């Protein structure tokens, strides 16, 4: 039985995602599709527009068979850690045969050749990488220059290294290689607007463009042109309860955390360098809000997105030791279900038989299924969800949803 794996954020789920789901199933010949999806926070270092259960429901109604949550530790990390967390989760289910991702280039062989070099880390490449980093290049730029210097045959593909989905695709393949996974990588070329585009007139539209339009106060009626009807209805319903969740909603909370810990610095938090910690302390008296502080802290070699992720790690108490512990557990010690289709019962049975990690459908079962370290990771995830739920509830004047009591989605 072929099972297709997809890694996604669905923030929000749109027509391009629906196309990817159907096309990847066609390309792989898979009977089922398992999606590993970011939960409350996403890789650009921001909260998701709406809660993870409604986004999982969008995916299930759009063609997915099972949606599993990617822990925030990986969901808010660089492409390399994002990929390792998600790919290891799919691999440890024991049934996923194919990993199909969207890319701008649509050339899986090209991406694999690049991934093999990055996974092997040849000496000449590493020396070039260090040289460009010393010269002040950001890590992505330094990696690109090092590859082009040592592998001139990639000279005609420089744009591949600057496209976000190509970059993620390379990291997915690299993770497959490093995990010695039997999953077969394949890619579907992205249709319509690219990630960095603004709102187009046609029906193909990026998630970024939809978010920007919603943040700008666009009439939600436009969603019907860019999202499947079921997804548009779910999103409209959630937005009517108080609008999209924004980074600015966490501004006061972040400021409180930064002030309370200023005497100790912030280098204990994951991905926070000594340089960034010093910059935070230097500019803390100029703090206005979450986004403005990211703008204030960014430099030539430290992007807004990376800083935003680091500030989230501080806010959510994600520390360097958390990643070390997770790596020691094989990255993902459990699979937490967000939702599934009734028609995928056979898939669920196969996973329960072949998975090397527990499959959690009820958080109440965690104590008997997980060891102490895995429970600590899960408890951190529950706390992070409650922080998000509290902020979302404040927008619509209700009590926060209880993460433990919230049922998974079944369609």
KAWO-V49236 format. One record per residue. PHI is phi in radians with two decimals (* if undefined). D_FIRST is the distance of its C-alpha to the first C-alpha in whole Angstrom. Layout:
BEGIN
PHI	D_FIRST
PHI	D_FIRST
END
This chain:
BEGIN
*	0
-1.53	4
-2.21	6
-1.58	10
-1.93	13
-2.31	16
-1.96	20
-2.68	23
-2.05	26
0.84	26
-2.14	30
-1.77	30
-1.28	27
-2.30	28
-1.05	27
-1.10	26
-1.18	23
-1.09	22
-1.06	22
-1.07	20
-1.06	18
-1.24	17
-1.21	18
-1.16	15
-1.17	13
-1.18	14
-1.12	15
-1.51	11
1.22	9
-1.34	7
-1.49	7
-2.30	9
-2.22	11
-1.82	13
-1.92	17
-1.72	19
-2.17	22
-1.02	26
-1.57	28
-1.39	32
-2.23	33
-2.13	31
-1.19	32
-1.35	35
1.41	37
-2.54	37
-1.28	36
-1.17	33
-0.93	35
-2.38	34
-1.16	32
-1.17	28
-1.21	28
-1.25	29
-1.19	27
-1.13	24
-1.11	24
-0.98	25
-1.16	22
-1.15	20
-1.21	22
-1.59	21
2.29	18
-1.29	16
-1.82	14
-2.61	15
-2.11	18
-2.07	20
-1.42	23
-1.49	24
-0.96	27
-1.03	30
-0.89	31
-1.64	29
-1.09	29
-1.92	33
-1.98	32
-1.07	33
-0.98	30
-1.13	29
-1.27	29
-0.96	27
-1.19	24
-1.08	24
-1.10	24
-1.25	21
-1.16	19
-1.10	20
-1.13	19
-1.08	15
-1.12	15
-1.35	16
-1.22	14
1.41	12
-2.23	8
-1.34	9
-1.72	8
-2.34	11
-2.06	14
-1.98	16
-2.18	20
-1.44	23
-2.61	25
-1.30	29
-1.49	29
1.23	25
-2.07	25
-1.17	23
-1.13	24
-1.07	28
-1.11	26
-1.17	25
-1.05	28
-1.17	30
-1.08	27
-1.09	28
-1.15	31
-1.17	31
-1.27	29
-1.34	31
0.94	35
-1.02	37
-1.00	41
-1.10	42
-1.11	40
-1.07	40
-1.11	44
-1.16	44
-1.04	42
-1.08	44
-1.09	47
-1.20	46
-1.14	45
-1.10	49
-1.36	50
1.70	49
-1.23	46
-1.15	43
-1.01	40
-1.05	38
-1.20	41
-1.10	42
-1.13	38
-1.07	38
-1.12	42
-1.15	41
-1.13	38
-1.16	40
-1.17	43
-1.66	41
-2.35	39
-1.04	41
-1.14	38
-1.56	37
-1.00	40
-1.43	39
-2.08	36
-1.02	38
-1.15	37
-1.07	33
-1.34	34
-1.91	36
-1.70	33
-1.04	31
-1.35	28
-1.08	28
-1.04	29
-1.11	27
-1.04	24
-1.04	26
-1.19	26
-1.07	22
-1.15	22
-1.04	25
-1.12	23
-1.02	20
-1.14	22
-1.24	24
-1.50	22
0.95	20
-1.39	17
-1.50	14
-1.09	13
-1.73	14
-1.41	16
-2.56	17
-2.37	20
-2.02	21
-1.17	25
-1.14	26
-1.77	28
1.29	32
-1.19	34
-1.35	33
-1.06	33
-1.57	37
-1.40	38
-1.67	40
-1.03	40
-1.54	39
-1.53	40
-1.49	37
-1.40	34
-1.53	32
-2.61	33
-1.34	32
-1.08	32
-1.06	35
-1.12	37
-1.12	36
-1.07	37
-1.08	40
-1.14	41
-1.17	41
-1.12	43
-1.43	45
1.55	46
-1.08	44
-1.09	44
-1.18	41
-1.07	41
-1.17	39
-1.06	36
-1.10	35
-1.51	36
-2.19	33
-2.34	30
-1.00	28
-0.97	31
-1.10	29
-1.21	29
-1.08	33
-1.16	34
-1.11	32
-1.16	34
-1.05	37
-1.09	37
-1.18	37
-1.16	39
-1.19	42
-1.52	42
2.67	43
1.50	42
-1.21	39
-1.30	39
-2.16	41
-1.03	42
-1.09	46
-1.13	45
-1.81	44
-1.07	48
-1.13	50
-1.09	47
-1.13	47
-1.06	51
-1.00	51
-1.13	49
-1.14	50
-1.17	54
-1.15	53
-1.98	52
-1.09	54
-1.22	56
-1.70	53
1.31	51
-2.27	48
-1.27	46
-1.31	45
-1.48	42
-1.05	39
1.27	39
-1.56	43
-1.42	45
-1.10	49
-1.08	50
-1.18	48
-1.01	49
-1.13	53
-1.17	53
-1.04	51
-1.13	55
-1.14	57
-1.85	56
-1.04	55
-1.23	58
-1.73	57
-1.06	54
-2.12	54
-2.76	50
-0.98	47
-1.14	46
-1.11	50
-1.23	50
-1.06	47
-1.06	49
-1.18	52
-1.56	50
-1.17	48
-2.34	49
-1.05	49
-1.88	46
-2.38	44
-1.33	43
-0.97	43
-1.11	39
-1.12	39
-1.11	43
-1.07	41
-1.10	38
-1.11	41
-1.13	43
-1.12	40
-1.07	39
-1.14	43
-1.05	43
-1.63	40
1.10	41
-1.60	38
-1.90	39
-1.01	39
-1.14	38
-1.15	36
-1.21	34
-1.05	35
-1.10	34
-1.09	30
-1.07	30
-1.14	31
-1.66	28
1.40	25
1.34	26
-2.28	24
-1.53	24
-2.78	23
-2.15	20
-1.65	23
-1.34	21
-1.72	23
-3.11	21
-2.70	18
-1.60	17
-1.02	18
-1.31	15
-1.81	13
-1.02	14
-1.12	10
-1.08	9
-1.06	13
-1.13	13
-1.11	10
-1.12	12
-1.05	15
-1.39	14
-1.91	13
-1.17	15
-1.69	18
-2.32	20
-1.17	21
-1.77	19
-1.70	23
-1.82	23
-2.30	27
-1.11	29
-1.12	31
-1.48	29
-1.05	29
-1.06	32
-1.58	30
-1.81	27
-2.00	28
-1.41	31
-1.06	34
-1.18	33
-1.15	30
-1.13	32
-1.08	34
-1.13	32
-1.15	30
-1.10	34
-1.10	35
-1.15	32
-1.11	33
-1.10	37
-1.10	36
-1.10	34
-1.16	38
-1.08	40
-1.07	38
-1.06	38
-1.14	42
-1.16	42
-1.09	40
-1.17	42
-1.10	45
-1.17	45
-1.94	45
1.24	47
-2.08	45
-1.34	44
-1.10	41
-1.12	38
-1.54	37
-1.01	34
-1.20	33
-1.54	34
-1.28	32
-1.30	29
-1.26	25
-1.49	24
-2.24	23
-2.13	22
END
